[in-house]
Amino acid sequence: LAFFPGVGDIERAKSRLSKRLQREVVALHGSLPPRQQDLAVTGGGPPRVILATNIAETSLTIDGVVCVVDCGREKRAVVDPVLGFSRLEQRRISRASADQRAGRAGRTQAGTCVRLWSALDHQTLPAFAPPEISRSDLTSTVLHVLAWGQQPETFGWFAAPPPAEIARSTAVLEGVGALQNGALTALGRQLATLPVHPRVGRALVDGKQQARLHAAASLAALVEEGDVFAVVPEGTGDDDVELRLDAVARGEADRRPGRWQRQGLDPRRTERFVRTRDALLSRFRSPKNKRGTGSASNELNWAALLLGGFGDRVARRRQTGGERFVLVGGRGARLSRKSRAHNAELIIAVSIRAGRRGQRTEHTIDVACRIERGDLPLERVRSVVFDPDSETVSAFVETRYRDLVLDSRLDKSNPDEAFDALVAAARRLPHRAFNIDKTTAALLARARFIKEQ
């Protein structure tokens, strides 16, 4: 039994080992169907090599393992406490995890564990992995704490979450309408009863109010269960959500064996999608409207259902034909290879992964939903600015959704506006506004120093 950080590492090793070893090489990870996982853990038969992620660390028992090879690494899903996007990070395992992995060998007979790091490095490993609460999206958890009549800042956590994650989760709840002035709204109490993320719950509530519950349940299932495609079809379009739900609708209309595969869908994930969708429909006790599953007609308008819960995920393409977008809040993102929304100028980033940490972090959008300007509550903002390069005052009228500028045009500024802009610029850049000699500059520097003390 060999432990690897992720699925990609397993597939590469399996390809190489299968050519070199005269024995069966099998993979074991959470993305495999249950039947293939069962085949990997079944004991007996000829000797074989099992390549596994940390799913084999504690979740499964594999009989007959006589040797464990441990790379000492794992991949963890970590939620950025500021952005709320998750990222997969590869890290060293803890000493507790190393002990668990070693214990997979020799459970029924003598066994050996080979660790691919030194005894000295072993002493530098953390004793335990960080608790799940320190790296998870706590939006639903904070909502339930509030529904219990408690405050997340003073709640008696077994392990307290990061304050930044509580603040971010609270901001999300305010954005979806679940909180107002720190108190739960009627919508918030309703969202607390739903078995989905509050963002998704908002889409369900809006769908019920708009008599489009089946469409909303389909959206909710897609967001909750993840991508249904095994292989994303080639080509370009403007809406990844519509592409996926149309494929599911065609598969449901096809009663022949292999119906999901003919649409390029993953059977296991699609069946899970259908179960989740139908369970949500059953919870609301609404009759199914098959036409609403994935029709491409404009009257469905998927974005209108998503906007209430994902209003902070609206993004504008930076330039025509490009793959880069700017999100509400000014964060940058680009379409992934999974996305086909290359023709949309405005989107809702339904599924987005955080990029690596850094000043120029760029996030990745896997699933995007097209949205039209008419669906957004827009405002026009007039601003007057001084350009220090051209030393001119200009007035602009911008069309914005929240802080996202959709377009900007020049406007005439009046003398009072120009005066105020020049005064503000002079205060920011006095050395540009006035001809200051060395003696005066030194005096100003001393005055600034005294003021700061």
Order of alpha helices (4+ residues) and beta strands (2+ residues): beta-alpha-beta-alpha-beta-alpha-beta-beta-beta-alpha-beta-alpha-alpha-alpha-beta-beta-alpha-alpha-alpha-alpha-alpha-alpha-alpha-beta-beta-beta-beta-beta-beta-beta-beta-alpha-alpha-alpha
